[in-house]
Amino acid sequence: MTDNVRVTGPDAPETPATAALRPRLPSPLHEAPDERFARHGVRLLLKRDDLIHPELTGNKWRKLAPNLDAAAGRTLLTFGGAWSNHLRATAAAGRLLGLPTVGVVRGEELAARPLNPSLARCAADGMRLHFADRAAYRRKTEPDTLAALLRAAGAEDAYVVPEGGSNAPAVRGCTALGQELRDRADVAAVACGTGGTLAGLAAGLGPGRRAVGVPVLKGGFLGGEVRALQRKAFGGPRGEWSLDDRFHFGGYARVPAGLEAFAADFEDRHGLPVERLYVAKLLYGLLTMTEEGAFPPGTVLAAVVTGRPFDGDAPAGTPQTAVSR
């Protein structure tokens, strides 16, 4: 029920994770004057969740903190691809809290290759990497397959966090994001990978407000995931939300030239480092929707900046950088 939603604002009681990691909450909310939005009567605000913590930025903080508390000192095991922001955030949290971490990485073939910069960062932060074959990885939510993966990784007693960090505790943690925006914006928008942030954001916004999600993966599957996460977190649907599946640009980690040019221009206009895999797609999508008349004149539109660029970010297909193991 909503009475059990975790509150992570400045008046919330400190949990072990928040006390140790000292997040900046509520995150700053900045107006971003932009004539491309203003000509349609829309005010653009930037919700700077990327400033919550120097290493656990944005929705990664909001989703990980309740799971870090629930782990209660146990090894934390989670899943991700070779360029996963979630794996990097989990590894950083483990280092900062002295918590053992294991990352199950999609792609058994990667075990024989040099670590790319993202996985190298995970390893440097103490994360033990286990490379799983892609067929088993696709079935990782099935109990028997999960048990086999935990055995293979030598982590049968680990606290398991799903890929992307989206589970019921994470969704409840993200509700505070909506609470921070409910009196400040008419529409709050976020880029989506696994749907947990959108599920919590919508629940926290309150009546008369709505959330918009921009998926960064193609496939059109996310609506069902968001509904399932809200059922697990709250027992049923919460808040008004919608998805626009048009702005994945071919899939995760795909950054074509047009999107790159848009992101660079937005950086020049607003002095904001734009993360390419999530935030750039969100901002591009919001501008397109605004130009299409999706938001009535007078709308206050808040874009959630969920992360910062990673020095090693690269589009899919980029050769991996050689890094010693």
Helices and strands as residue ranges (DSSP letters): G 2-4, H 16-21, E 29-31, H 35-38, E 43-47, G 49-51, H 59-71, E 76-80, H 85-97, E 101-106, G 108-112, H 117-124, E 128-132, H 134-138, H 143-152, E 159-160, G 163-165, H 168-181, E 187-192, H 196-205, E 210-215, H 222-234, E 240-243, G 245-247, H 257-270, H 279-291, E 300-304
